[in-house]
């Protein structure tokens, strides 16, 4: 059996680097995650650390660390003596994740309003602009990931490490559910406009508006993914 991944996942561009500058795990993680969200690496793909290393032009050690990180986020399933595989969240799992996100993010957005810093708002606006541009270019997987990073950055603004860590365990799985549901056509399930309105509320320190927008965002996401309101 050839240890390389199937041709299906070899549409990714290799990781460009110089001999003196090897990419870090943080460099490679978004590239592999984007490939998963864009369905270039799907639940049916057969891949190994070696094949992904060739695909992205990095060492097996770096790939192993990325896969371990994605495994902790429940995006990749790792089992002894088995090839890694992409998870496929069940509807009930997605429902529970979104319920947990509503509980966590309603608190986080209140804290973010109280602790907002102009530099953090600038970062949020940069992420939203990148997301908008990716959607216009048809880079839906990257747009989904950036949407998730917006929420993680917002959690950092709240300055509550346990809640931010908890959210970090939920957002990647939500991104995977969006990507698998829409199969490359994210449409309004990954909107950047709501993020703009949310940032405006944060800038005004309008706690009630920020909480309402966040709750509405997650409610709408659940409606689109599962066809029902919470």
C-alpha positions in Angstrom: 0.0 0.0 0.0 1.4 3.4 -1.0 1.8 5.5 2.1 1.1 8.7 0.3 -2.3 10.4 0.4 -4.7 10.0 -2.4 -4.5 12.4 -5.4 -7.6 14.1 -3.9 -5.6 15.9 -1.3 -2.5 16.8 -3.4 -4.2 19.9 -4.8 -2.6 22.0 -2.0 0.3 24.2 -2.7 3.6 23.2 -1.1 4.8 25.3 1.8 7.2 27.9 0.5 10.3 28.5 2.7 14.0 29.1 2.5 16.6 26.6 3.6 17.5 28.8 6.6 13.9 29.4 7.8 11.9 26.3 8.5 8.1 26.8 9.1 6.9 26.4 12.7 3.9 24.4 13.9 2.0 27.7 14.1 2.9 28.3 10.4 1.7 24.9 9.2 -1.4 24.5 11.4 -3.6 27.0 9.5 -2.5 25.6 6.1 -3.5 22.0 7.1 -6.6 23.2 8.8 -7.6 25.2 5.7 -7.1 22.2 3.6 -9.4 20.3 5.8 -12.0 23.1 5.8 -11.8 23.3 2.0 -12.4 19.6 1.7 -9.0 19.0 0.1 -8.5 16.7 3.1 -11.9 15.1 3.7 -13.1 12.4 6.1 -12.6 9.9 3.3 -9.0 10.9 2.5 -6.3 8.5 3.3 -3.2 10.3 4.5 -0.2 9.8 6.7 2.3 12.1 8.5 4.7 11.4 5.7 2.2 12.2 2.9 1.2 15.5 4.6 4.9 16.3 5.1 5.5 16.0 1.4 2.3 17.9 0.6 3.2 20.9 2.7 7.0 20.6 2.4 7.6 20.1 6.1 9.0 17.4 8.4 7.0 14.6 9.8 7.7 15.9 13.3 6.1 19.2 12.5 3.1 17.4 10.9 2.8 15.2 14.0 2.6 18.2 16.3 -0.1 19.8 14.0 -2.1 16.6 14.0 -1.8 16.4 17.8 -3.2 19.9 18.1 -6.0 19.2 15.7 -6.7 16.0 17.6 -7.1 17.9 20.9 -9.5 20.1 19.1 -11.5 17.0 17.9 -10.9 17.9 14.2 -8.6 14.9 13.6 -9.0 11.4 15.1 -5.8 9.7 16.1 -5.8 6.0 17.0 -2.8 3.7 17.6 -1.9 1.6 14.5 -4.4 3.5 12.4 -4.0 6.3 9.9 -5.2 9.7 11.1 -8.6 10.7 9.8 -10.7 13.8 9.7 -13.7 13.8 12.2 -17.3 14.1 11.0 -19.3 15.8 13.8 -22.7 14.4 14.4 -25.7 16.8 14.6 -26.1 16.2 18.3 -22.4 16.9 18.9 -22.7 20.2 16.9 -25.8 21.1 18.9 -24.0 20.6 22.2 -21.0 22.6 21.0 -23.1 25.5 20.0 -25.0 25.4 23.3 -21.7 25.5 25.2 -20.5 28.4 23.0 -23.6 30.5 23.7 -23.0 30.1 27.5 -19.3 30.9 27.2 -19.5 33.7 24.7 -22.4 35.6 26.2 -20.1 36.1 29.2 -16.9 36.7 27.2 -18.5 39.4 25.1 -19.6 41.2 28.3 -16.1 41.0 29.7 -14.7 42.2 26.3 -16.9 45.3 26.4 -15.5 46.1 29.9 -11.8 45.4 29.0 -11.7 46.5 25.4 -8.4 47.9 24.1 -8.0 49.8 20.8 -5.2 47.5 19.7 -7.4 44.4 20.1 -10.2 46.1 18.2 -7.8 46.8 15.4 -6.9 43.1 15.3 -10.5 42.1 15.2 -11.1 44.5 12.2 -8.1 43.1 10.4 -9.4 39.5 10.8 -12.8 40.5 9.6 -11.4 42.3 6.5 -9.2 39.2 5.7 -12.4 37.0 6.0 -14.3 39.3 3.7 -11.5 39.2 1.1 -11.2 35.4 1.3 -15.0 35.0 0.8 -14.8 37.3 -2.3 -11.9 35.2 -3.7 -13.8 32.0 -3.0 -11.4 30.8 -0.3 -14.2 29.5 1.9 -12.1 27.3 4.1 -9.8 30.1 5.1 -12.8 32.4 5.6 -14.3 29.8 8.0 -11.0 29.6 10.0 -10.7 33.4 10.2 -14.2 33.6 11.4 -13.3 31.3 14.2 -10.1 33.2 15.0 -12.3 36.3 15.4 -14.1 34.7 18.2 -10.9 33.4 19.8 -9.4 36.9 19.6 -12.5 38.3 21.2 -12.1 35.8 24.0 -8.5 37.1 24.5 -9.9 40.6 24.8 -12.1 39.4 27.7 -9.0 38.5 29.6 -10.4 35.4 31.2 -8.0 32.6 30.5 -10.1 29.6 31.6 -13.1 30.7 29.4 -10.8 31.5 26.5 -9.2 28.0 26.8 -12.7 26.5 26.9 -13.7 28.3 23.8 -10.6 27.2 22.0 -11.8 23.6 22.4 -15.2 24.5 20.7 -14.5 26.9 17.9 -12.4 24.5 15.6 -15.1 21.8 15.8 -17.7 24.4 14.9 -15.6 25.4 11.9 -15.4 21.8 10.8 -19.2 21.4 11.1 -19.7 24.5 8.9 -17.2 23.3 6.3 -18.7 19.8 6.0 -22.3 21.1 5.9 -21.7 23.6 3.2 -18.9 21.7 1.3 -17.0 24.7 0.1 -20.0 27.1 -0.2 -20.2 28.8 3.1 -22.7 31.5 2.1 -24.3 33.3 5.0 -23.2 30.6 7.5 -19.9 32.4 7.8 -20.8 36.1 7.5 -18.4 38.9 8.3 -21.2 41.5 8.5 -22.3 40.4 11.9 -18.8 40.7 13.1 -18.6 44.3 12.0 -21.8 45.1 13.9 -20.4 43.3 16.9 -17.2 45.3 16.8 -19.2 48.5 16.6 -21.1 47.5 19.7 -17.8 46.8 21.5 -16.4 50.1 20.5 -19.5 51.8 22.0 -19.2 49.5 25.0 -22.8 48.6 24.4 -23.0 45.4 26.4 -26.6 44.6 25.7 -26.2 45.0 22.0 -23.0 43.0 21.9 -24.6 40.1 23.9 -27.7 40.2 21.6 -25.6 40.1 18.4 -23.4 37.3 19.7 -26.5 35.2 20.7 -28.2 35.9 17.4 -25.1 34.9 15.5 -24.9 31.6 17.2 -28.6 31.0 17.0 -28.6 31.7 13.3 -25.6 29.4 12.9 -27.5 26.6 14.6 -30.5 27.2 12.5 -28.4 26.9 9.3 -26.4 23.8 10.4 -29.2 21.9 12.1 -32.4 23.4 10.8 -33.8 24.4 14.1 -33.6 27.1 16.7 -32.2 26.3 20.2 
